[in-house]
Amino acid sequence: MGILNITPDSFADGGMHFRIEDALKRAEEMIAEGVDIIDIGGESTKPGAERITKTKKDNALFQ
């Protein structure tokens, strides 16, 4: 299992995979590394991060 954070303010990777092209490239790398499941994070959990609506999160995940 791998985790792919797609938020611009990601605590883990600083927003490295916010652009769709970057997220897809990282997902392909993870699959090549043997990952069977990719958990896609659509909302930052860093301390003090702004909460987003379900609609905004859905738009980020399903654009």
PDBQT receptor file of N, H, CA, C and O in Angstrom, charges set to zero:
ATOM      1  N   MET A   1       0.850  -1.181   0.000  1.00  0.00    +0.000 N 
ATOM      2  CA  MET A   1       0.000   0.000   0.000  1.00  0.00    +0.000 C 
ATOM      3  C   MET A   1       0.888   1.234   0.000  1.00  0.00    +0.000 C 
ATOM      4  O   MET A   1       1.906   1.290   0.691  1.00  0.00    +0.000 OA
ATOM      5  N   GLY A   2       0.483   2.222  -0.789  1.00  0.00    +0.000 N 
ATOM      6  H   GLY A   2      -0.344   2.177  -1.350  1.00  0.00    +0.000 HD
ATOM      7  CA  GLY A   2       1.188   3.492  -0.827  1.00  0.00    +0.000 C 
ATOM      8  C   GLY A   2       0.218   4.633  -0.613  1.00  0.00    +0.000 C 
ATOM      9  O   GLY A   2      -0.980   4.501  -0.865  1.00  0.00    +0.000 OA
ATOM     10  N   ILE A   3       0.736   5.742  -0.150  1.00  0.00    +0.000 N 
ATOM     11  H   ILE A   3       1.709   5.849   0.056  1.00  0.00    +0.000 HD
ATOM     12  CA  ILE A   3      -0.088   6.926   0.085  1.00  0.00    +0.000 C 
ATOM     13  C   ILE A   3       0.355   8.020  -0.876  1.00  0.00    +0.000 C 
ATOM     14  O   ILE A   3       1.543   8.322  -0.988  1.00  0.00    +0.000 OA
ATOM     15  N   LEU A   4      -0.611   8.604  -1.561  1.00  0.00    +0.000 N 
ATOM     16  H   LEU A   4      -1.576   8.359  -1.469  1.00  0.00    +0.000 HD
ATOM     17  CA  LEU A   4      -0.341   9.666  -2.527  1.00  0.00    +0.000 C 
ATOM     18  C   LEU A   4      -1.142  10.896  -2.126  1.00  0.00    +0.000 C 
ATOM     19  O   LEU A   4      -2.361  10.935  -2.293  1.00  0.00    +0.000 OA
ATOM     20  N   ASN A   5      -0.455  11.892  -1.599  1.00  0.00    +0.000 N 
ATOM     21  H   ASN A   5       0.535  11.860  -1.464  1.00  0.00    +0.000 HD
ATOM     22  CA  ASN A   5      -1.115  13.131  -1.187  1.00  0.00    +0.000 C 
ATOM     23  C   ASN A   5      -1.156  14.087  -2.366  1.00  0.00    +0.000 C 
ATOM     24  O   ASN A   5      -0.126  14.391  -2.969  1.00  0.00    +0.000 OA
ATOM     25  N   ILE A   6      -2.356  14.560  -2.690  1.00  0.00    +0.000 N 
ATOM     26  H   ILE A   6      -3.192  14.314  -2.201  1.00  0.00    +0.000 HD
ATOM     27  CA  ILE A   6      -2.513  15.430  -3.857  1.00  0.00    +0.000 C 
ATOM     28  C   ILE A   6      -2.918  16.850  -3.472  1.00  0.00    +0.000 C 
ATOM     29  O   ILE A   6      -3.478  17.583  -4.286  1.00  0.00    +0.000 OA
ATOM     30  N   THR A   7      -2.637  17.229  -2.244  1.00  0.00    +0.000 N 
ATOM     31  H   THR A   7      -2.182  16.633  -1.583  1.00  0.00    +0.000 HD
ATOM     32  CA  THR A   7      -2.993  18.570  -1.788  1.00  0.00    +0.000 C 
ATOM     33  C   THR A   7      -1.801  19.515  -1.946  1.00  0.00    +0.000 C 
ATOM     34  O   THR A   7      -0.654  19.083  -1.838  1.00  0.00    +0.000 OA
ATOM     35  N   PRO A   8      -2.062  20.798  -2.200  1.00  0.00    +0.000 N 
ATOM     36  CA  PRO A   8      -0.950  21.739  -2.364  1.00  0.00    +0.000 C 
ATOM     37  C   PRO A   8      -0.199  22.011  -1.062  1.00  0.00    +0.000 C 
ATOM     38  O   PRO A   8       0.952  22.446  -1.086  1.00  0.00    +0.000 OA
ATOM     39  N   ASP A   9      -0.853  21.752   0.078  1.00  0.00    +0.000 N 
ATOM     40  H   ASP A   9      -1.789  21.398   0.098  1.00  0.00    +0.000 HD
ATOM     41  CA  ASP A   9      -0.233  22.015   1.379  1.00  0.00    +0.000 C 
ATOM     42  C   ASP A   9       0.030  20.728   2.158  1.00  0.00    +0.000 C 
ATOM     43  O   ASP A   9      -0.070  20.705   3.384  1.00  0.00    +0.000 OA
ATOM     44  N   SER A  10       0.365  19.667   1.444  1.00  0.00    +0.000 N 
ATOM     45  H   SER A  10       0.447  19.685   0.447  1.00  0.00    +0.000 HD
ATOM     46  CA  SER A  10       0.597  18.369   2.071  1.00  0.00    +0.000 C 
ATOM     47  C   SER A  10       1.693  18.451   3.129  1.00  0.00    +0.000 C 
ATOM     48  O   SER A  10       2.761  19.015   2.890  1.00  0.00    +0.000 OA
ATOM     49  N   PHE A  11       1.420  17.890   4.283  1.00  0.00    +0.000 N 
ATOM     50  H   PHE A  11       0.552  17.432   4.477  1.00  0.00    +0.000 HD
ATOM     51  CA  PHE A  11       2.389  17.842   5.378  1.00  0.00    +0.000 C 
ATOM     52  C   PHE A  11       3.545  16.915   5.021  1.00  0.00    +0.000 C 
ATOM     53  O   PHE A  11       4.692  17.186   5.378  1.00  0.00    +0.000 OA
ATOM     54  N   ALA A  12       3.252  15.825   4.320  1.00  0.00    +0.000 N 
ATOM     55  H   ALA A  12       2.321  15.605   4.030  1.00  0.00    +0.000 HD
ATOM     56  CA  ALA A  12       4.254  14.795   4.039  1.00  0.00    +0.000 C 
ATOM     57  C   ALA A  12       5.208  15.162   2.909  1.00  0.00    +0.000 C 
ATOM     58  O   ALA A  12       6.404  14.882   3.000  1.00  0.00    +0.000 OA
ATOM     59  N   ASP A  13       4.703  15.780   1.852  1.00  0.00    +0.000 N 
ATOM     60  H   ASP A  13       3.731  16.007   1.779  1.00  0.00    +0.000 HD
ATOM     61  CA  ASP A  13       5.572  16.008   0.689  1.00  0.00    +0.000 C 
ATOM     62  C   ASP A  13       5.594  17.453   0.198  1.00  0.00    +0.000 C 
ATOM     63  O   ASP A  13       6.173  17.742  -0.849  1.00  0.00    +0.000 OA
ATOM     64  N   GLY A  14       4.977  18.349   0.934  1.00  0.00    +0.000 N 
ATOM     65  H   GLY A  14       4.506  18.115   1.784  1.00  0.00    +0.000 HD
ATOM     66  CA  GLY A  14       5.027  19.761   0.559  1.00  0.00    +0.000 C 
ATOM     67  C   GLY A  14       4.304  20.112  -0.725  1.00  0.00    +0.000 C 
ATOM     68  O   GLY A  14       4.590  21.144  -1.331  1.00  0.00    +0.000 OA
ATOM     69  N   GLY A  15       3.370  19.271  -1.152  1.00  0.00    +0.000 N 
ATOM     70  H   GLY A  15       3.137  18.432  -0.659  1.00  0.00    +0.000 HD
ATOM     71  CA  GLY A  15       2.592  19.560  -2.351  1.00  0.00    +0.000 C 
ATOM     72  C   GLY A  15       3.244  19.119  -3.651  1.00  0.00    +0.000 C 
ATOM     73  O   GLY A  15       2.888  19.614  -4.720  1.00  0.00    +0.000 OA
ATOM     74  N   MET A  16       4.196  18.193  -3.572  1.00  0.00    +0.000 N 
ATOM     75  H   MET A  16       4.485  17.791  -2.703  1.00  0.00    +0.000 HD
ATOM     76  CA  MET A  16       4.922  17.739  -4.761  1.00  0.00    +0.000 C 
ATOM     77  C   MET A  16       4.029  17.112  -5.823  1.00  0.00    +0.000 C 
ATOM     78  O   MET A  16       4.378  17.114  -7.004  1.00  0.00    +0.000 OA
ATOM     79  N   HIS A  17       2.881  16.575  -5.417  1.00  0.00    +0.000 N 
ATOM     80  H   HIS A  17       2.598  16.573  -4.458  1.00  0.00    +0.000 HD
ATOM     81  CA  HIS A  17       2.028  15.838  -6.347  1.00  0.00    +0.000 C 
ATOM     82  C   HIS A  17       0.683  16.517  -6.566  1.00  0.00    +0.000 C 
ATOM     83  O   HIS A  17      -0.303  15.856  -6.891  1.00  0.00    +0.000 OA
ATOM     84  N   PHE A  18       0.640  17.832  -6.390  1.00  0.00    +0.000 N 
ATOM     85  H   PHE A  18       1.442  18.370  -6.126  1.00  0.00    +0.000 HD
ATOM     86  CA  PHE A  18      -0.603  18.581  -6.542  1.00  0.00    +0.000 C 
ATOM     87  C   PHE A  18      -1.062  18.620  -7.994  1.00  0.00    +0.000 C 
ATOM     88  O   PHE A  18      -2.256  18.485  -8.264  1.00  0.00    +0.000 OA
ATOM     89  N   ARG A  19      -0.147  18.800  -8.926  1.00  0.00    +0.000 N 
ATOM     90  H   ARG A  19       0.823  18.910  -8.707  1.00  0.00    +0.000 HD
ATOM     91  CA  ARG A  19      -0.518  18.814 -10.351  1.00  0.00    +0.000 C 
ATOM     92  C   ARG A  19      -0.850  17.396 -10.803  1.00  0.00    +0.000 C 
ATOM     93  O   ARG A  19      -0.190  16.441 -10.393  1.00  0.00    +0.000 OA
ATOM     94  N   ILE A  20      -1.864  17.256 -11.640  1.00  0.00    +0.000 N 
ATOM     95  H   ILE A  20      -2.400  18.031 -11.973  1.00  0.00    +0.000 HD
ATOM     96  CA  ILE A  20      -2.323  15.938 -12.080  1.00  0.00    +0.000 C 
ATOM     97  C   ILE A  20      -1.197  15.148 -12.740  1.00  0.00    +0.000 C 
ATOM     98  O   ILE A  20      -1.094  13.937 -12.545  1.00  0.00    +0.000 OA
ATOM     99  N   GLU A  21      -0.356  15.822 -13.514  1.00  0.00    +0.000 N 
ATOM    100  H   GLU A  21      -0.440  16.805 -13.672  1.00  0.00    +0.000 HD
ATOM    101  CA  GLU A  21       0.747  15.131 -14.184  1.00  0.00    +0.000 C 
ATOM    102  C   GLU A  21       1.710  14.523 -13.171  1.00  0.00    +0.000 C 
ATOM    103  O   GLU A  21       2.191  13.405 -13.353  1.00  0.00    +0.000 OA
ATOM    104  N   ASP A  22       1.987  15.268 -12.102  1.00  0.00    +0.000 N 
ATOM    105  H   ASP A  22       1.597  16.176 -11.954  1.00  0.00    +0.000 HD
ATOM    106  CA  ASP A  22       2.899  14.791 -11.063  1.00  0.00    +0.000 C 
ATOM    107  C   ASP A  22       2.281  13.642 -10.273  1.00  0.00    +0.000 C 
ATOM    108  O   ASP A  22       2.968  12.680  -9.928  1.00  0.00    +0.000 OA
ATOM    109  N   ALA A  23       0.986  13.742  -9.990  1.00  0.00    +0.000 N 
ATOM    110  H   ALA A  23       0.428  14.523 -10.271  1.00  0.00    +0.000 HD
ATOM    111  CA  ALA A  23       0.296  12.682  -9.256  1.00  0.00    +0.000 C 
ATOM    112  C   ALA A  23       0.275  11.388 -10.062  1.00  0.00    +0.000 C 
ATOM    113  O   ALA A  23       0.517  10.309  -9.520  1.00  0.00    +0.000 OA
ATOM    114  N   LEU A  24      -0.015  11.496 -11.357  1.00  0.00    +0.000 N 
ATOM    115  H   LEU A  24      -0.212  12.372 -11.798  1.00  0.00    +0.000 HD
ATOM    116  CA  LEU A  24      -0.048  10.298 -12.203  1.00  0.00    +0.000 C 
ATOM    117  C   LEU A  24       1.330   9.663 -12.327  1.00  0.00    +0.000 C 
ATOM    118  O   LEU A  24       1.462   8.440 -12.297  1.00  0.00    +0.000 OA
ATOM    119  N   LYS A  25       2.347  10.490 -12.465  1.00  0.00    +0.000 N 
ATOM    120  H   LYS A  25       2.240  11.484 -12.490  1.00  0.00    +0.000 HD
ATOM    121  CA  LYS A  25       3.715   9.966 -12.554  1.00  0.00    +0.000 C 
ATOM    122  C   LYS A  25       4.078   9.216 -11.277  1.00  0.00    +0.000 C 
ATOM    123  O   LYS A  25       4.634   8.119 -11.333  1.00  0.00    +0.000 OA
ATOM    124  N   ARG A  26       3.760   9.811 -10.124  1.00  0.00    +0.000 N 
ATOM    125  H   ARG A  26       3.309  10.702 -10.079  1.00  0.00    +0.000 HD
ATOM    126  CA  ARG A  26       4.077   9.152  -8.849  1.00  0.00    +0.000 C 
ATOM    127  C   ARG A  26       3.278   7.870  -8.689  1.00  0.00    +0.000 C 
ATOM    128  O   ARG A  26       3.813   6.880  -8.191  1.00  0.00    +0.000 OA
ATOM    129  N   ALA A  27       2.021   7.857  -9.092  1.00  0.00    +0.000 N 
ATOM    130  H   ALA A  27       1.586   8.661  -9.497  1.00  0.00    +0.000 HD
ATOM    131  CA  ALA A  27       1.207   6.640  -9.016  1.00  0.00    +0.000 C 
ATOM    132  C   ALA A  27       1.824   5.535  -9.871  1.00  0.00    +0.000 C 
ATOM    133  O   ALA A  27       1.881   4.381  -9.448  1.00  0.00    +0.000 OA
ATOM    134  N   GLU A  28       2.283   5.885 -11.067  1.00  0.00    +0.000 N 
ATOM    135  H   GLU A  28       2.237   6.823 -11.411  1.00  0.00    +0.000 HD
ATOM    136  CA  GLU A  28       2.930   4.896 -11.934  1.00  0.00    +0.000 C 
ATOM    137  C   GLU A  28       4.208   4.363 -11.297  1.00  0.00    +0.000 C 
ATOM    138  O   GLU A  28       4.493   3.168 -11.384  1.00  0.00    +0.000 OA
ATOM    139  N   GLU A  29       4.980   5.242 -10.655  1.00  0.00    +0.000 N 
ATOM    140  H   GLU A  29       4.748   6.212 -10.584  1.00  0.00    +0.000 HD
ATOM    141  CA  GLU A  29       6.197   4.811  -9.962  1.00  0.00    +0.000 C 
ATOM    142  C   GLU A  29       5.859   3.846  -8.832  1.00  0.00    +0.000 C 
ATOM    143  O   GLU A  29       6.537   2.836  -8.643  1.00  0.00    +0.000 OA
ATOM    144  N   MET A  30       4.812   4.162  -8.088  1.00  0.00    +0.000 N 
ATOM    145  H   MET A  30       4.262   4.983  -8.242  1.00  0.00    +0.000 HD
ATOM    146  CA  MET A  30       4.410   3.313  -6.968  1.00  0.00    +0.000 C 
ATOM    147  C   MET A  30       4.003   1.929  -7.460  1.00  0.00    +0.000 C 
ATOM    148  O   MET A  30       4.359   0.921  -6.850  1.00  0.00    +0.000 OA
ATOM    149  N   ILE A  31       3.265   1.881  -8.550  1.00  0.00    +0.000 N 
ATOM    150  H   ILE A  31       2.976   2.700  -9.045  1.00  0.00    +0.000 HD
ATOM    151  CA  ILE A  31       2.842   0.597  -9.117  1.00  0.00    +0.000 C 
ATOM    152  C   ILE A  31       4.065  -0.196  -9.563  1.00  0.00    +0.000 C 
ATOM    153  O   ILE A  31       4.144  -1.402  -9.331  1.00  0.00    +0.000 OA
ATOM    154  N   ALA A  32       5.021   0.478 -10.205  1.00  0.00    +0.000 N 
ATOM    155  H   ALA A  32       4.957   1.458 -10.394  1.00  0.00    +0.000 HD
ATOM    156  CA  ALA A  32       6.253  -0.184 -10.639  1.00  0.00    +0.000 C 
ATOM    157  C   ALA A  32       7.054  -0.712  -9.449  1.00  0.00    +0.000 C 
ATOM    158  O   ALA A  32       7.788  -1.693  -9.576  1.00  0.00    +0.000 OA
ATOM    159  N   GLU A  33       6.913  -0.062  -8.295  1.00  0.00    +0.000 N 
ATOM    160  H   GLU A  33       6.317   0.735  -8.192  1.00  0.00    +0.000 HD
ATOM    161  CA  GLU A  33       7.600  -0.487  -7.074  1.00  0.00    +0.000 C 
ATOM    162  C   GLU A  33       6.868  -1.626  -6.370  1.00  0.00    +0.000 C 
ATOM    163  O   GLU A  33       7.349  -2.143  -5.362  1.00  0.00    +0.000 OA
ATOM    164  N   GLY A  34       5.702  -2.020  -6.898  1.00  0.00    +0.000 N 
ATOM    165  H   GLY A  34       5.311  -1.600  -7.716  1.00  0.00    +0.000 HD
ATOM    166  CA  GLY A  34       4.983  -3.160  -6.338  1.00  0.00    +0.000 C 
ATOM    167  C   GLY A  34       3.795  -2.836  -5.465  1.00  0.00    +0.000 C 
ATOM    168  O   GLY A  34       3.238  -3.726  -4.822  1.00  0.00    +0.000 OA
ATOM    169  N   VAL A  35       3.398  -1.579  -5.429  1.00  0.00    +0.000 N 
ATOM    170  H   VAL A  35       3.851  -0.856  -5.950  1.00  0.00    +0.000 HD
ATOM    171  CA  VAL A  35       2.243  -1.189  -4.615  1.00  0.00    +0.000 C 
ATOM    172  C   VAL A  35       0.963  -1.736  -5.246  1.00  0.00    +0.000 C 
ATOM    173  O   VAL A  35       0.743  -1.589  -6.448  1.00  0.00    +0.000 OA
ATOM    174  N   ASP A  36       0.126  -2.366  -4.428  1.00  0.00    +0.000 N 
ATOM    175  H   ASP A  36       0.305  -2.486  -3.452  1.00  0.00    +0.000 HD
ATOM    176  CA  ASP A  36      -1.150  -2.913  -4.902  1.00  0.00    +0.000 C 
ATOM    177  C   ASP A  36      -2.322  -1.966  -4.653  1.00  0.00    +0.000 C 
ATOM    178  O   ASP A  36      -3.308  -1.980  -5.389  1.00  0.00    +0.000 OA
ATOM    179  N   ILE A  37      -2.205  -1.151  -3.620  1.00  0.00    +0.000 N 
ATOM    180  H   ILE A  37      -1.404  -1.139  -3.022  1.00  0.00    +0.000 HD
ATOM    181  CA  ILE A  37      -3.276  -0.229  -3.236  1.00  0.00    +0.000 C 
ATOM    182  C   ILE A  37      -2.662   1.158  -3.083  1.00  0.00    +0.000 C 
ATOM    183  O   ILE A  37      -1.607   1.307  -2.466  1.00  0.00    +0.000 OA
ATOM    184  N   ILE A  38      -3.320   2.175  -3.642  1.00  0.00    +0.000 N 
ATOM    185  H   ILE A  38      -4.177   2.054  -4.144  1.00  0.00    +0.000 HD
ATOM    186  CA  ILE A  38      -2.870   3.554  -3.472  1.00  0.00    +0.000 C 
ATOM    187  C   ILE A  38      -3.976   4.334  -2.768  1.00  0.00    +0.000 C 
ATOM    188  O   ILE A  38      -5.080   4.484  -3.290  1.00  0.00    +0.000 OA
ATOM    189  N   ASP A  39      -3.658   4.824  -1.576  1.00  0.00    +0.000 N 
ATOM    190  H   ASP A  39      -2.761   4.702  -1.152  1.00  0.00    +0.000 HD
ATOM    191  CA  ASP A  39      -4.575   5.660  -0.800  1.00  0.00    +0.000 C 
ATOM    192  C   ASP A  39      -4.302   7.104  -1.212  1.00  0.00    +0.000 C 
ATOM    193  O   ASP A  39      -3.213   7.625  -0.970  1.00  0.00    +0.000 OA
ATOM    194  N   ILE A  40      -5.283   7.746  -1.832  1.00  0.00    +0.000 N 
ATOM    195  H   ILE A  40      -6.168   7.323  -2.029  1.00  0.00    +0.000 HD
ATOM    196  CA  ILE A  40      -5.107   9.111  -2.321  1.00  0.00    +0.000 C 
ATOM    197  C   ILE A  40      -5.662  10.094  -1.296  1.00  0.00    +0.000 C 
ATOM    198  O   ILE A  40      -6.849  10.073  -0.972  1.00  0.00    +0.000 OA
ATOM    199  N   GLY A  41      -4.780  10.955  -0.792  1.00  0.00    +0.000 N 
ATOM    200  H   GLY A  41      -3.815  10.972  -1.055  1.00  0.00    +0.000 HD
ATOM    201  CA  GLY A  41      -5.171  11.953   0.201  1.00  0.00    +0.000 C 
ATOM    202  C   GLY A  41      -5.606  13.238  -0.470  1.00  0.00    +0.000 C 
ATOM    203  O   GLY A  41      -4.828  13.857  -1.196  1.00  0.00    +0.000 OA
ATOM    204  N   GLY A  42      -6.849  13.645  -0.231  1.00  0.00    +0.000 N 
ATOM    205  H   GLY A  42      -7.480  13.143   0.359  1.00  0.00    +0.000 HD
ATOM    206  CA  GLY A  42      -7.387  14.845  -0.859  1.00  0.00    +0.000 C 
ATOM    207  C   GLY A  42      -7.550  16.019   0.082  1.00  0.00    +0.000 C 
ATOM    208  O   GLY A  42      -8.077  17.061  -0.308  1.00  0.00    +0.000 OA
ATOM    209  N   GLU A  43      -7.097  15.860   1.332  1.00  0.00    +0.000 N 
ATOM    210  H   GLU A  43      -6.668  15.014   1.649  1.00  0.00    +0.000 HD
ATOM    211  CA  GLU A  43      -7.190  16.958   2.299  1.00  0.00    +0.000 C 
ATOM    212  C   GLU A  43      -5.992  16.869   3.229  1.00  0.00    +0.000 C 
ATOM    213  O   GLU A  43      -5.690  15.802   3.763  1.00  0.00    +0.000 OA
ATOM    214  N   SER A  44      -5.318  17.981   3.418  1.00  0.00    +0.000 N 
ATOM    215  H   SER A  44      -5.563  18.848   2.984  1.00  0.00    +0.000 HD
ATOM    216  CA  SER A  44      -4.150  18.017   4.286  1.00  0.00    +0.000 C 
ATOM    217  C   SER A  44      -4.555  17.776   5.734  1.00  0.00    +0.000 C 
ATOM    218  O   SER A  44      -5.599  18.247   6.186  1.00  0.00    +0.000 OA
ATOM    219  N   THR A  45      -3.718  17.036   6.455  1.00  0.00    +0.000 N 
ATOM    220  H   THR A  45      -2.870  16.653   6.088  1.00  0.00    +0.000 HD
ATOM    221  CA  THR A  45      -3.950  16.804   7.882  1.00  0.00    +0.000 C 
ATOM    222  C   THR A  45      -2.880  17.466   8.733  1.00  0.00    +0.000 C 
ATOM    223  O   THR A  45      -2.768  17.192   9.928  1.00  0.00    +0.000 OA
ATOM    224  N   LYS A  46      -2.085  18.348   8.106  1.00  0.00    +0.000 N 
ATOM    225  H   LYS A  46      -2.176  18.570   7.135  1.00  0.00    +0.000 HD
ATOM    226  CA  LYS A  46      -1.035  19.005   8.884  1.00  0.00    +0.000 C 
ATOM    227  C   LYS A  46      -1.670  19.917   9.928  1.00  0.00    +0.000 C 
ATOM    228  O   LYS A  46      -2.775  20.418   9.722  1.00  0.00    +0.000 OA
ATOM    229  N   PRO A  47      -0.986  20.135  11.041  1.00  0.00    +0.000 N 
ATOM    230  CA  PRO A  47      -1.529  21.017  12.071  1.00  0.00    +0.000 C 
ATOM    231  C   PRO A  47      -1.838  22.402  11.505  1.00  0.00    +0.000 C 
ATOM    232  O   PRO A  47      -1.001  23.013  10.840  1.00  0.00    +0.000 OA
ATOM    233  N   GLY A  48      -3.040  22.884  11.774  1.00  0.00    +0.000 N 
ATOM    234  H   GLY A  48      -3.720  22.387  12.314  1.00  0.00    +0.000 HD
ATOM    235  CA  GLY A  48      -3.459  24.201  11.326  1.00  0.00    +0.000 C 
ATOM    236  C   GLY A  48      -3.965  24.269   9.895  1.00  0.00    +0.000 C 
ATOM    237  O   GLY A  48      -4.307  25.347   9.409  1.00  0.00    +0.000 OA
ATOM    238  N   ALA A  49      -4.017  23.127   9.214  1.00  0.00    +0.000 N 
ATOM    239  H   ALA A  49      -3.739  22.251   9.609  1.00  0.00    +0.000 HD
ATOM    240  CA  ALA A  49      -4.491  23.126   7.821  1.00  0.00    +0.000 C 
ATOM    241  C   ALA A  49      -5.960  23.524   7.763  1.00  0.00    +0.000 C 
ATOM    242  O   ALA A  49      -6.750  23.185   8.643  1.00  0.00    +0.000 OA
ATOM    243  N   GLU A  50      -6.300  24.243   6.713  1.00  0.00    +0.000 N 
ATOM    244  H   GLU A  50      -5.658  24.518   5.998  1.00  0.00    +0.000 HD
ATOM    245  CA  GLU A  50      -7.686  24.659   6.514  1.00  0.00    +0.000 C 
ATOM    246  C   GLU A  50      -8.533  23.455   6.114  1.00  0.00    +0.000 C 
ATOM    247  O   GLU A  50      -8.142  22.687   5.234  1.00  0.00    +0.000 OA
ATOM    248  N   ARG A  51      -9.678  23.285   6.747  1.00  0.00    +0.000 N 
ATOM    249  H   ARG A  51      -9.996  23.908   7.462  1.00  0.00    +0.000 HD
ATOM    250  CA  ARG A  51     -10.613  22.216   6.388  1.00  0.00    +0.000 C 
ATOM    251  C   ARG A  51     -11.276  22.585   5.075  1.00  0.00    +0.000 C 
ATOM    252  O   ARG A  51     -11.569  23.755   4.828  1.00  0.00    +0.000 OA
ATOM    253  N   ILE A  52     -11.514  21.588   4.232  1.00  0.00    +0.000 N 
ATOM    254  H   ILE A  52     -11.276  20.638   4.432  1.00  0.00    +0.000 HD
ATOM    255  CA  ILE A  52     -12.181  21.857   2.964  1.00  0.00    +0.000 C 
ATOM    256  C   ILE A  52     -13.508  21.115   2.916  1.00  0.00    +0.000 C 
ATOM    257  O   ILE A  52     -13.719  20.139   3.637  1.00  0.00    +0.000 OA
ATOM    258  N   THR A  53     -14.395  21.593   2.057  1.00  0.00    +0.000 N 
ATOM    259  H   THR A  53     -14.223  22.385   1.471  1.00  0.00    +0.000 HD
ATOM    260  CA  THR A  53     -15.705  20.965   1.931  1.00  0.00    +0.000 C 
ATOM    261  C   THR A  53     -15.587  19.649   1.174  1.00  0.00    +0.000 C 
ATOM    262  O   THR A  53     -14.599  19.409   0.480  1.00  0.00    +0.000 OA
ATOM    263  N   LYS A  54     -16.583  18.813   1.311  1.00  0.00    +0.000 N 
ATOM    264  H   LYS A  54     -17.385  19.008   1.875  1.00  0.00    +0.000 HD
ATOM    265  CA  LYS A  54     -16.616  17.547   0.588  1.00  0.00    +0.000 C 
ATOM    266  C   LYS A  54     -16.581  17.797  -0.919  1.00  0.00    +0.000 C 
ATOM    267  O   LYS A  54     -15.934  17.057  -1.660  1.00  0.00    +0.000 OA
ATOM    268  N   THR A  55     -17.266  18.823  -1.363  1.00  0.00    +0.000 N 
ATOM    269  H   THR A  55     -17.791  19.425  -0.761  1.00  0.00    +0.000 HD
ATOM    270  CA  THR A  55     -17.290  19.148  -2.793  1.00  0.00    +0.000 C 
ATOM    271  C   THR A  55     -15.891  19.482  -3.303  1.00  0.00    +0.000 C 
ATOM    272  O   THR A  55     -15.483  18.996  -4.357  1.00  0.00    +0.000 OA
ATOM    273  N   LYS A  56     -15.155  20.310  -2.561  1.00  0.00    +0.000 N 
ATOM    274  H   LYS A  56     -15.487  20.705  -1.705  1.00  0.00    +0.000 HD
ATOM    275  CA  LYS A  56     -13.789  20.656  -2.968  1.00  0.00    +0.000 C 
ATOM    276  C   LYS A  56     -12.898  19.417  -2.987  1.00  0.00    +0.000 C 
ATOM    277  O   LYS A  56     -12.084  19.242  -3.893  1.00  0.00    +0.000 OA
ATOM    278  N   LYS A  57     -13.059  18.563  -1.984  1.00  0.00    +0.000 N 
ATOM    279  H   LYS A  57     -13.720  18.705  -1.248  1.00  0.00    +0.000 HD
ATOM    280  CA  LYS A  57     -12.251  17.347  -1.921  1.00  0.00    +0.000 C 
ATOM    281  C   LYS A  57     -12.589  16.436  -3.097  1.00  0.00    +0.000 C 
ATOM    282  O   LYS A  57     -11.693  15.891  -3.742  1.00  0.00    +0.000 OA
ATOM    283  N   ASP A  58     -13.864  16.273  -3.374  1.00  0.00    +0.000 N 
ATOM    284  H   ASP A  58     -14.593  16.716  -2.850  1.00  0.00    +0.000 HD
ATOM    285  CA  ASP A  58     -14.287  15.447  -4.513  1.00  0.00    +0.000 C 
ATOM    286  C   ASP A  58     -13.744  16.007  -5.825  1.00  0.00    +0.000 C 
ATOM    287  O   ASP A  58     -13.295  15.252  -6.688  1.00  0.00    +0.000 OA
ATOM    288  N   ASN A  59     -13.784  17.328  -5.974  1.00  0.00    +0.000 N 
ATOM    289  H   ASN A  59     -14.148  17.942  -5.273  1.00  0.00    +0.000 HD
ATOM    290  CA  ASN A  59     -13.258  17.945  -7.191  1.00  0.00    +0.000 C 
ATOM    291  C   ASN A  59     -11.767  17.681  -7.342  1.00  0.00    +0.000 C 
ATOM    292  O   ASN A  59     -11.288  17.446  -8.452  1.00  0.00    +0.000 OA
ATOM    293  N   ALA A  60     -11.036  17.716  -6.244  1.00  0.00    +0.000 N 
ATOM    294  H   ALA A  60     -11.425  17.906  -5.343  1.00  0.00    +0.000 HD
ATOM    295  CA  ALA A  60      -9.597  17.447  -6.300  1.00  0.00    +0.000 C 
ATOM    296  C   ALA A  60      -9.323  15.995  -6.673  1.00  0.00    +0.000 C 
ATOM    297  O   ALA A  60      -8.394  15.703  -7.426  1.00  0.00    +0.000 OA
ATOM    298  N   LEU A  61     -10.131  15.096  -6.145  1.00  0.00    +0.000 N 
ATOM    299  H   LEU A  61     -10.885  15.333  -5.533  1.00  0.00    +0.000 HD
ATOM    300  CA  LEU A  61      -9.904  13.667  -6.383  1.00  0.00    +0.000 C 
ATOM    301  C   LEU A  61     -10.392  13.193  -7.741  1.00  0.00    +0.000 C 
ATOM    302  O   LEU A  61      -9.808  12.281  -8.325  1.00  0.00    +0.000 OA
ATOM    303  N   PHE A  62     -11.459  13.805  -8.252  1.00  0.00    +0.000 N 
ATOM    304  H   PHE A  62     -11.934  14.546  -7.778  1.00  0.00    +0.000 HD
ATOM    305  CA  PHE A  62     -12.103  13.278  -9.459  1.00  0.00    +0.000 C 
ATOM    306  C   PHE A  62     -12.083  14.243 -10.630  1.00  0.00    +0.000 C 
ATOM    307  O   PHE A  62     -12.973  14.192 -11.478  1.00  0.00    +0.000 OA
ATOM    308  N   GLN A  63     -11.102  15.112 -10.698  1.00  0.00    +0.000 N 
ATOM    309  H   GLN A  63     -10.378  15.153 -10.009  1.00  0.00    +0.000 HD
ATOM    310  CA  GLN A  63     -11.042  16.082 -11.798  1.00  0.00    +0.000 C 
ATOM    311  C   GLN A  63     -10.731  15.460 -13.127  1.00  0.00    +0.000 C 
ATOM    312  O   GLN A  63     -10.652  16.162 -14.135  1.00  0.00    +0.000 OA
TER     313      GLN A  63
